[in-house]
Amino acid sequence: MPLVELVQTVTASSTAPGRKKGPIRQSDSAAVQRTINRRLADLERENYNEGVKIEVPKTEVARSSGKTPAVRRILASKKNLSNLFDEDETGAGEFYSAAVEPSRYPTRHLCSVCGYWGSITCIRCGARYCSLACEDTHRETRCLKVYA
């Protein structure tokens, strides 16, 4: 009965209800302990049933999910990117030195409130928003520059 032992250690170090500080008096702690033990015994009596078995759903291992064997091996190893870089120093250097050319498309200006296309710019702070509702939200909560 590890649960009862845990409750006993917690109640022994706690304070009595209604008191701010100080240990529980011996008579109070004994009454509290009897009440706790009685409730635990009632719960164990209600929940005791050997015939109940919970079936765990089995996953289909044979079904392919579109992953190659190499990808399945990497996912099964439970290693993160830094662990892989620690094993292979040359790959880490190539990864950190990789670069792409600048985009040929213009930058996207997104609403700072909802994330939709932000076509309007705040005069005070320069943040983008998309509609009057987002403008009101921005001015009430997010606009940080206030003229004095």
ROLUMSE-381930 format. One line per 5 residues: their letters; for each residue x negated, y, z negated of N, C-alpha, C. Coordinates in Angstrom, 3 decimals. Layout:
N
A> X/Y/Z/X/Y/Z/X/Y/Z  ...
END
This chain:
148
MPLVE> -0.829/-1.178/0.000/0.000/0.000/0.000/-0.879/1.250/0.000  -1.567/1.541/1.121/-2.433/2.712/1.170/-1.659/4.017/1.114  -0.404/4.037/1.574/0.382/5.251/1.537/0.659/5.675/0.101  0.946/4.715/-0.765/1.210/5.036/-2.174/-0.046/5.590/-2.827  -1.201/5.016/-2.500/-2.451/5.517/-3.078/-2.724/6.934/-2.607
LVQTV> -2.425/7.217/-1.344/-2.619/8.555/-0.821/-1.704/9.543/-1.526  -0.460/9.183/-1.727/0.489/10.057/-2.416/0.050/10.282/-3.852  -0.490/9.251/-4.495/-0.936/9.384/-5.879/-2.085/10.374/-5.978  -3.029/10.319/-5.039/-4.150/11.251/-5.105/-3.711/12.669/-4.814  -2.734/12.847/-3.905/-2.260/14.186/-3.588/-1.487/14.769/-4.753
TASST> -0.616/13.988/-5.367/0.183/14.516/-6.471/-0.666/14.765/-7.711  -1.715/14.034/-7.894/-2.566/14.233/-9.065/-3.309/15.564/-8.975  -3.630/16.013/-7.749/-4.394/17.243/-7.612/-3.526/18.454/-7.308  -2.227/18.279/-7.117/-1.369/19.413/-6.767/-0.829/20.089/-8.009  -0.067/21.151/-7.780/0.551/21.867/-8.887/2.030/21.563/-8.915
APGRK> 2.647/21.816/-10.045/4.082/21.546/-10.202/4.875/22.579/-9.418  6.056/22.206/-8.900/6.866/23.179/-8.177/7.368/24.267/-9.111  7.278/25.511/-8.656/7.727/26.623/-9.481/6.603/27.258/-10.276  5.489/26.575/-10.431/4.346/27.133/-11.149/3.348/27.648/-10.138  2.696/28.734/-10.464/1.721/29.311/-9.555/0.408/28.542/-9.569
KGPIR> -0.155/28.343/-10.728/-1.455/27.680/-10.822/-1.485/26.800/-12.055  -2.496/25.931/-12.101/-2.663/25.079/-13.248/-2.247/23.655/-12.934  -2.775/22.704/-13.671/-2.458/21.302/-13.383/-1.057/20.933/-13.847  -0.559/19.818/-13.344/0.751/19.308/-13.727/0.651/18.704/-15.124  1.681/18.945/-15.928/1.698/18.317/-17.238/1.860/16.816/-17.058
QSDSA> 1.400/16.056/-18.017/1.407/14.593/-17.913/2.816/14.049/-17.743  3.795/14.574/-18.483/5.163/14.056/-18.378/5.759/14.390/-17.012  5.467/15.592/-16.466/5.969/15.969/-15.150/5.353/15.105/-14.062  4.047/14.873/-14.156/3.382/14.093/-13.108/3.868/12.646/-13.125  4.163/12.112/-14.284/4.676/10.739/-14.353/6.064/10.656/-13.729
AVQRT> 6.899/11.652/-13.978/8.248/11.658/-13.395/8.190/11.834/-11.890  7.314/12.715/-11.446/7.150/12.919/-10.003/6.642/11.645/-9.355  5.699/10.989/-9.991/5.133/9.761/-9.445/6.183/8.655/-9.365  7.036/8.526/-10.384/8.102/7.532/-10.352/9.083/7.816/-9.220  9.421/9.082/-9.033/10.331/9.454/-7.954/9.740/9.125/-6.598
INRRL> 8.470/9.432/-6.413/7.794/9.145/-5.141/7.736/7.653/-4.901  7.361/6.895/-5.910/7.286/5.432/-5.756/8.644/4.840/-5.430  9.711/5.357/-6.055/11.053/4.862/-5.795/11.463/5.145/-4.347  11.171/6.357/-3.866/11.510/6.708/-2.485/10.715/5.878/-1.486  9.435/5.656/-1.750/8.614/4.826/-0.860/9.117/3.392/-0.818
ADLER> 9.514/2.855/-1.966/10.035/1.487/-1.998/11.335/1.392/-1.212  12.205/2.408/-1.319/13.451/2.416/-0.552/13.163/2.455/0.953  12.208/3.289/1.356/11.873/3.374/2.776/11.300/2.067/3.300  10.447/1.432/2.530/9.867/0.165/2.962/10.935/-0.922/3.050  11.907/-0.912/2.150/12.984/-1.887/2.188/13.869/-1.683/3.415
ENYNE> 14.157/-0.436/3.765/15.006/-0.142/4.920/14.321/-0.485/6.233  13.037/-0.230/6.336/12.329/-0.385/7.601/11.716/-1.758/7.798  11.810/-2.640/6.850/11.147/-3.931/6.955/11.955/-4.843/7.867  11.322/-5.298/8.965/11.956/-6.240/9.878/10.862/-6.878/10.720  10.619/-8.160/10.514/9.565/-8.852/11.258/9.973/-9.176/12.677
GVKIE> 11.273/-9.258/12.958/11.740/-9.683/14.265/11.620/-8.615/15.344  11.311/-7.389/14.979/11.255/-6.312/15.956/9.899/-6.315/16.646  9.943/-6.388/17.965/8.717/-6.286/18.756/8.931/-5.230/19.819  8.016/-4.312/19.910/8.103/-3.242/20.890/7.255/-3.641/22.091  7.875/-3.687/23.249/7.174/-4.053/24.465/6.397/-2.849/24.985
VPKTE> 5.129/-3.060/25.282/4.302/-2.026/25.863/4.369/-2.191/27.374  4.737/-1.138/28.096/4.829/-1.278/29.548/3.453/-1.526/30.147  3.401/-2.464/31.088/2.137/-2.808/31.727/1.962/-1.956/32.971  0.751/-1.474/33.156/0.456/-0.705/34.345/0.057/-1.649/35.460  0.366/-1.276/36.662/0.026/-2.103/37.810/-1.402/-1.807/38.223
VARSS> -2.292/-2.741/37.960/-3.699/-2.558/38.285/-3.948/-2.864/39.754  -3.185/-3.786/40.305/-3.418/-4.217/41.670/-3.044/-3.150/42.689  -2.127/-2.260/42.325/-1.683/-1.242/43.263/-2.767/-0.185/43.455  -3.064/0.141/44.684/-4.072/1.142/44.978/-3.427/2.511/44.955  -4.068/3.463/44.350/-3.517/4.811/44.263/-4.221/5.753/45.233
GKTPA> -4.842/5.212/46.260/-5.499/6.050/47.243/-6.890/6.467/46.841  -7.438/5.871/45.795/-8.784/6.215/45.354/-9.765/5.169/45.843  -10.915/5.620/46.226/-11.946/4.700/46.673/-12.559/4.004/45.459  -13.254/2.889/45.677/-13.896/2.209/44.542/-14.901/3.098/43.808  -15.584/3.965/44.550/-16.552/4.855/43.900/-15.850/5.840/42.964
VRRIL> -14.706/6.367/43.397/-13.960/7.309/42.563/-13.414/6.596/41.332  -12.900/5.381/41.507/-12.392/4.622/40.363/-13.509/4.328/39.369  -14.713/4.036/39.851/-15.852/3.756/38.978/-16.219/5.007/38.177  -16.221/6.160/38.825/-16.565/7.404/38.143/-15.505/7.747/37.091  -14.237/7.564/37.441/-13.173/7.870/36.489/-13.181/6.907/35.311
ASKKN> -13.564/5.659/35.562/-13.607/4.674/34.484/-14.788/4.894/33.552  -15.830/5.565/34.010/-17.022/5.766/33.182/-16.804/6.831/32.113  -15.815/7.685/32.265/-15.458/8.729/31.286/-16.606/9.701/31.031  -17.370/10.003/32.080/-18.451/10.970/31.939/-17.997/12.303/32.499  -18.452/13.371/31.875/-18.133/14.679/32.414/-19.286/15.161/33.293
LSNLF> -19.127/16.343/33.873/-20.088/16.835/34.845/-21.461/17.074/34.223  -21.506/17.556/32.996/-22.808/17.810/32.372/-23.556/16.504/32.102  -22.825/15.418/31.754/-23.488/14.118/31.570/-24.079/13.624/32.874  -23.350/13.812/33.973/-23.869/13.383/35.274/-25.092/14.201/35.671  -25.090/15.506/35.353/-26.252/16.340/35.670/-27.464/15.951/34.834
DEDET> -27.256/15.516/33.602/-28.371/15.086/32.764/-29.045/13.844/33.342  -28.260/12.978/33.986/-28.824/11.767/34.579/-29.557/12.052/35.875  -29.060/12.989/36.671/-29.622/13.249/37.997/-30.010/14.723/38.097  -31.276/15.025/37.877/-31.740/16.418/37.864/-31.683/17.054/39.252  -31.936/16.288/40.311/-31.943/16.882/41.653/-30.540/17.326/42.053
GAGEF> -29.532/16.550/41.684/-28.162/16.929/42.006/-27.731/18.179/41.274  -28.226/18.362/40.057/-27.864/19.551/39.291/-28.437/20.801/39.937  -29.670/20.726/40.400/-30.280/21.877/41.059/-29.544/22.245/42.331  -29.165/21.257/43.106/-28.424/21.524/44.335/-27.039/22.081/44.038  -26.424/21.610/42.983/-25.084/22.084/42.637/-25.124/23.556/42.238
YSAAV> -26.077/23.937/41.397/-26.132/25.312/40.925/-26.620/26.278/41.988  -27.329/25.801/42.998/-27.819/26.693/44.043/-26.872/26.769/45.232  -25.792/26.022/45.207/-24.846/26.038/46.319/-24.141/27.386/46.385  -23.953/27.882/47.599/-23.289/29.166/47.804/-22.479/29.094/49.089  -21.493/29.934/49.187/-20.679/30.019/50.390/-20.753/31.433/50.918
EPSRY> -20.467/31.560/52.168/-20.489/32.892/52.768/-19.249/33.665/52.329  -19.296/34.972/52.394/-18.122/35.762/51.995/-16.920/35.426/52.883  -15.735/35.564/52.303/-14.516/35.248/53.029/-14.270/36.243/54.152  -13.737/35.753/55.248/-13.413/36.647/56.357/-12.039/37.284/56.163  -11.308/36.849/55.149/-9.995/37.389/54.853/-10.109/38.460/53.773
PTRHL> -9.205/39.438/53.757/-9.260/40.459/52.701/-8.907/39.842/51.346  -9.360/40.492/50.289/-9.082/39.981/48.952/-7.585/40.083/48.663  -7.097/39.157/47.860/-5.677/39.147/47.503/-5.478/39.934/46.215  -4.533/40.838/46.231/-4.210/41.622/45.051/-2.962/41.015/44.431  -3.113/40.481/43.229/-2.017/39.794/42.560/-1.499/40.622/41.399
CSVCG> -0.232/40.414/41.086/0.429/41.113/39.986/-0.210/40.690/38.662  -0.538/41.653/37.822/-1.178/41.337/36.541/-0.182/40.791/35.527  1.124/40.865/35.818/2.140/40.384/34.888/2.591/38.982/35.263  3.025/38.780/36.522/3.628/37.497/36.903/2.783/36.689/37.878  1.792/37.286/38.522/0.928/36.539/39.423/1.373/36.557/40.872
YWGSI> 2.489/37.223/41.191/2.947/37.326/42.574/2.114/38.394/43.272  2.341/38.596/44.571/1.578/39.605/45.308/1.805/40.972/44.685  0.747/41.603/44.199/0.857/42.901/43.546/0.553/44.016/44.517  1.586/44.679/45.019/1.381/45.713/46.036/1.312/47.115/45.441  1.678/47.288/44.179/1.695/48.600/43.547/0.584/48.651/42.506
TCIRC> -0.097/49.794/42.424/-1.204/49.955/41.482/-0.803/50.933/40.382  -1.155/50.582/39.155/-0.898/51.458/38.014/-1.803/52.684/38.111  -1.225/53.864/37.922/-1.996/55.102/38.019/-2.969/55.232/36.849  -2.574/54.755/35.682/-3.397/54.903/34.481/-4.605/53.983/34.465  -4.382/52.674/34.695/-5.481/51.720/34.496/-5.920/51.000/35.769
GARYC> -5.163/51.091/36.848/-5.568/50.459/38.101/-5.131/49.018/38.253  -4.377/48.484/37.309/-3.903/47.103/37.416/-2.770/47.044/38.439  -2.601/45.893/39.052/-1.576/45.708/40.072/-0.310/45.111/39.458  0.840/45.457/40.031/2.107/44.820/39.679/2.979/44.805/40.919  4.062/43.997/40.870/4.831/43.746/42.083/6.215/44.391/42.100
SLACE> 6.784/44.672/40.951/8.155/45.179/40.942/8.352/46.130/39.773  9.550/46.711/39.721/9.844/47.627/38.622/9.901/46.908/37.286  10.391/45.666/37.282/10.441/44.902/36.032/9.026/44.634/35.519  8.119/44.266/36.424/6.726/44.032/36.015/6.047/45.344/35.631  6.443/46.453/36.269/5.888/47.753/35.902/6.283/48.113/34.473
DTHRE> 7.546/47.896/34.123/7.992/48.184/32.756/7.258/47.318/31.739  7.109/46.033/32.049/6.379/45.134/31.152/4.933/45.575/31.020  4.313/45.960/32.126/2.918/46.402/32.103/2.762/47.656/31.255  3.640/48.611/31.437/3.522/49.861/30.681/3.770/49.658/29.192  4.693/48.736/28.845/5.004/48.514/27.437/3.936/47.714/26.705
TRCLK> 3.324/46.746/27.403/2.453/45.818/26.673/1.020/45.756/27.171  0.773/45.983/28.456/-0.551/45.686/28.984/-1.391/46.893/29.387  -0.786/48.026/29.598/-1.529/49.198/30.061/-2.379/49.729/28.901  -3.685/49.714/29.098/-4.593/50.026/27.996/-5.067/51.474/27.994  -5.010/52.164/29.144/-5.488/53.532/29.179/-4.335/54.475/28.868
VYA> -4.516/55.251/27.823/-3.506/56.227/27.417/-4.181/57.586/27.426  -3.550/58.540/28.109/-4.106/59.885/28.151/-3.808/60.590/26.840  -4.827/61.283/26.316/-4.640/61.988/25.039/-4.469/63.449/25.259
END
